[in-house]
Amino acid sequence: MYEKIEEQFASDNYSQICPEVLEKIIESNNDYAPAYGNDYYTKYAADKLRELFEIDCEVFFVFNGTAANSLSLASLCNSYHSIICSDVAHIETDECGAPEFFSNGAKLLVGNSNNGKLTPEEISHFATKRDDIHYPKPKVISITQSTELGTVYTIEELKAIKEVANKYNLYIQMDGARFANAVASLDCKPADITWKVGVDVLCFSGTKNGMAMGEVVIFFNKDLAEDFDYRCKQAGQLASKMRFISAQWIGLLENDLWRKNAEHANAMAKYFEKRIKEIDNISIKFPVESNSVFVEMTEDMVTKLRTKKWLFYSFIGLGGGRFVFSWNTTKERIDKIIEDILGK
Ligand SMILES: *Cc1c(COP(=O)(O)O)cnc(C)c1O
């Protein structure tokens, strides 16, 4: 028997499709459309994205984030190159070697992160570590905005990274699985934290913002997009009924829904943080700057929450949990988890 699962904070991809997005899927289901992206919805969504980013850029729709990251990185480097990223980067910890696979062997140079962020010093260290032919040549800096630990690079920090990139002739790729949350957190324009600070390519996630599935790869540096459509096709990422991905984007882009969804998720993270801070023997591990909150708690608390059917990722040995908030998170449910933490 199917048992309905109550609202959870394990990840923002546990949540539903938001109604405005679902409506667009239904609307785009009203008639026939050319396949493989040669349809009205895909062209319109791409134009809306160009408008949002205030620049003429190359836009590609793919199914998921692993592909968006791997394929964009592969287009920025050759097999003998390397990619500088942080030790908590999704490309390092959660993509099953896909970036290395799709780039035919480019190596990830994994630096220590400062609360999830890669620092200019760490990037410089890897960029200058070796200059001989026996080591893969650094070519790309990959940063995640907002980071895997829920922190956000400030515009100043991004500018400092761009300086290092210029100095060592490195491209910048941005994993924007939670890009919307970063924009909402900084209260800036998407352009302010992308091409204006030298980001060459952005992987912008719709999935974690309220879509069923879908990411968009945006090349601000248009030269790097050469043949990217072939790369997507070869990797099995060219959707034949692409309109059902792109139409969803229209749902998010109209009326700035992507930003509203992110603002809500961020606000819920802040509310959860506030409630957690009222409790003894439990603490917040990283600054709460987007929609994820990492909590340090006792094994007993973890077990208690699991017994009460709460689903969340925990870090074995560290005795903690990660809680991620979505476009439709309710305060009532946050109050419920707090009650369960406090209860017997
Ligand atoms: C979720 C996520 C992705 C994308 O993951 P997929 O499951 O491949 O869609 C990429 N980067 C980060 C930081 C993520 O959290």
The ligand as a Gaussian input file, in Angstrom:
#p B3LYP/6-31G(d) Opt

LIG

0 1
 C       21.340000      18.908000      -6.740000
 C       22.657000      19.446000      -7.121000
 C       23.145000      19.293000      -8.431000
 C       22.414000      18.540000      -9.508000
 O       22.161000      17.227000      -9.233000
 P       21.341000      16.236000     -10.174000
 O       20.820000      15.231000      -9.233000
 O       22.290000      15.673000     -11.153000
 O       20.284000      17.036000     -10.857000
 C       24.350000      19.897000      -8.748000
 N       25.027000      20.608000      -7.847000
 C       24.594000      20.777000      -6.583000
 C       25.390000      21.600000      -5.628000
 C       23.400000      20.183000      -6.177000
 O       22.984000      20.341000      -4.931000

